[in-house]
Amino acid sequence: MEKKELRARSKFLSYLLRHKPETLQLTMDPQGWVTIDEIIDKSEHPITRSQIEEIVVSNSKQRFAISADGKKIRANQGHSIPIDLGLPECRPPEMLFHGTAASNIEAIRTEGLTRQNRHHVHLSSDAQTARQVGMRHGKPVVLVVEAGQMHASGHVFLLSENGVWLCDQVPPLFLRP
């Protein structure tokens, strides 16, 4: 599959599996799994199992996971629909990073980082990844999150299968420029 088509299909899979499974009337279980065959059968644009597997393997952000039996697919994080990914609580590193646009900084300094329409705030373990995320939204700014202190204060952290750190919020007290 050519790169442009691969990217378009990957975005559509993200849309379905993270936000709108009802677009194709997909049957999603509470953990976010959908059978690959159902996606193939209901998709308006022909897609094959091998194309779906190529999307999963080639996605640099590892946004998707295929079940151990190879029959189902789900998004690893970023859902705006109710999903229980079944991720265990984890102790985070001392520092994590969050990329955003410069235009958001004033509100973040007042409110902290909030999950907005998602289930969690997404944090990166390295500044470069956070910078790339911030670039998608405008002039990028990378914030340092004092995750170790947050955790010691009782905040819960989860680690998605693709290495994205998740939490409910980051109060301004734990943010540094």
Secondary structure, DSSP 8 states (H G I E B T S, - for coil): --HHHHHHHHHHHHIIIII-GGGGT----TTS-EEHHHHHHH-SS---HHHHHHHHHH-TT--EEE-TTSSEEEESS--SS-------B----S-EEEEEEGGGHHHHHHH-EE-TTSSSEEEBSSHHHHHHHHHTTSSEEEEEE-HHHHHHTT---EE-TTS-EEESEE-GGGEE-
